[in-house]
Amino acid sequence: MALPQDVLARLASLTGYDQMLEMDTVSRTHGVGLAEIESQLAVFKAGAAQPEETNQPADFSPVASKELVDLETAQPVNSAPNFIDNPDQYRMKYDPSAQGQSNQSRVNQAIICPECSAPLGIPDIRPIKVTCPQCMHEAVFYS
């Protein structure tokens, strides 16, 4: 009786005592003697050692190529910030210095960091470059 290919592959992947235990289990479940398993395993290993032919056409030669992508149909990336509805519920105090306090006094909007989703307080001037103090991600918003 021929053993299934997956059983032979599993046996071929094992060595030593593990292989002996698995061969014992296979002999009991499939009703095959140990000598027959060893001979089928030897044939399987010999067949696996021979390289198989690939079904490539004779005139095929791989070359580096690049497909042209039509950027006219591309969707623009969302460059608008995600605003927070109730910015008063967040504490937007990042920098305790005088410069930081002055900047924080102009904060009248709150957005979500596009990278880590931390709340950020920003003024309403545009374009604005925002650096998240949580993840240090920089983003420029135009609207």
Phi, psi and omega in degrees: 000130180277135179279150177297153183298324181292327178292317179295322179295319179295318178295321181293332181281344181264160176220159172063224185295323179298319179293320179297316179297317180293322177296322177297316179297316180295320181296323179286320184284327183257354178069037182240141180288160182297323180296320179293320178297316180297321180290319178295324179293321178295319178295319180297315180294322178293322178290326179286335181284336180280132179289137178274150178286141176267149183266049178269143175296150184294328184270007181280129173224117183294135178226156176284131178215163182220129178280142175278133181253132179278106183279351179294328182268000182290144177277135179291147178285142180294108180257005178272143179287155172269112184279148175267132183293314183243081183291345181292339182280352179254147176266112185255051179251105184256311191243115182281358181288169180297319178298317179295319179295322178294317178295322182288338178289338179271358182288124176223005176225159176226137180232171176258132176299128181292344183265310187242359178066026175279147178285137181231132175269132181222155172282173183268016178277145179224148353291153181224136176260124184242130173247120181288126179288343181282309186242359179065021176284133178256137178218145176247127180247133181254348180230000000 
